[in-house]
Amino acid sequence: MEIYKDISNTQNQEFKKLLIDNFSKTKIEEGKLLTGKITKISEKHVYLLIDGMKSEALIDINEAKTIYGSNQLKENDKLEVYLEKIEDKNGEVIVSASRAQKIRGWYILEKAYEDNKNVKGKIVSKCKGGVIVEHSDTKSLMFCPGSQIDSKPLKSFDHLFGVEQDFKIIKLDKFRGNACVSRREVISSVKKEDKAKILEKYKVGDVIKDAVVKGYSSFGCFFEVNNEIDVLVHLQEISYSRINHPDEVFTIGEKHDLKVISIDKDKMQISCSIKALTPDPFENISNYEIGKTYKAKVIKVVDYGAFCELQPGLTCLLHSSEISWGKKNVAANKFFKVNDEIDCVITEVNQEKKRIAISHKLAKENPYENFGKKYPENSVLKGKISNIKEFSIYINVEEYDIDGFLHANDLSYLSKPEEEIKKYQKGDEIEVKLIEIKAQDQKIKFGVKQLTEDPMNIFKDKKINDIITVKVVSTSPKGITVNPEGSNLDLLIKKNQIAINTEDARSSRFVQGDRVDAAISEINIEKRKIGLSIKLLEEIQNKEAVSKYSNPLSGKSLPFSSLSEKLDKKKKEDK
């Protein structure tokens, strides 16, 4: 309830004065840290009794659990809180546990800054320009610029995340409540001469016992040696087996023996190896014969294939193109899972590069060879369309689970490829003719138009100037479209090839169904080009007439307009 509603009321003014006087005696002020005792814990609130206060303060249960921990809250426990308001309009005391924690943390940071002491913290997240560091004691958040993370630029600092380490406070902004820290200052505080003395203790070939895993990144694992120096074991030096990330092998705090493989005194760095402590399995790869079948264990499945072990540490890649005869670059996870034992054939052994190439499909019969035995070239068979692309169709032969290729150009002799391919859909059963098979190259070529006779065959025995009879299909301003007798092959007689005389070179002279003679003006079976001309036929006939009826001594020439009609008339008269 409200303590007072009307401040002008004399009685209320006196009560307010007494209340403030009482608070002042107990030194209770807004904006201060106070200690209270837990009197009750409910589902929603923690009730806190503060000496000198007339009513209990309430803390949201979720806020309290976040700050103090859900298992640490008990009745009669004392909690430190920040007094935001002695009394709100509802007569309630407003306190904050989170602000109290932040203030306590600030006091600690301020004291460390004044005493020039380092503070403990963990890098918890990345941000623009650096990282966020969580103070180990108070959970206060501090900013560490990217330039202050290490004494040298790092490609990655993932190995530093979540690891408690020392930081130096380099700037405090009390007004904004911001703290800026540096890890670089701590690292640089170790004098170079001291580090140089440490490096002198080690030499290449030394075996370091019980090095502790301190952190890791995508490129390797960091170990702490004798509490005095950190060393790096590169990803490639962890194991002869393939490893994608150190966290697959190590956990923070583990101990491992290391072998020193290099010391860089200029950079003050020591590089070590774990795999160098065990025999190199690749020394024996010459024992594996090309073309021979071996058992291999699948250790990892990736997008482009699977990594397999012929023996512990002897890893080789089974590329997706070598998994199945039926399809190229298949998804390995559709065939294998980790720890599967599979047959494989050695296809390459390179001891210098420490590389062995294997093939799973070669350990099985080549279905293309079996297919070729049953279906020689020019065989007719049925298959199902497995895929359609812009200018190609893939036909699956279910019996052998292999795909053959059908180009759009091989669908029809007469229709355009881009139009003809639209007639087909994935899943359609289709009859095809085997045009070509290359078993070793896993190539099969099918055709549909080859099931019928090529309409061009009527021109196989023809030559230029030969005369054929054609049927008019349609007319247009460009000319007349005709079919040779006994064929559905559309050929265009262009307007300028209809007649010698310009006035007669009209497509309107013809109607659909007309049978006319024309001469072959162009023929190329290979390029599928045929040219027809009525004009050429007239010229041929005119030359024949000139040769037959003209007097070579007269010096005159015959007119060429409508000469064929005149010749026919002359022949009738002669009879």
Summary of the structure (lengths in Angstrom):
residues: 575
radius of gyration: 46.9
end to end distance: 138.6
largest distance: 152.9
contacts: 1630
relative contact order: 0.04
helix: 26%
strand: 37%
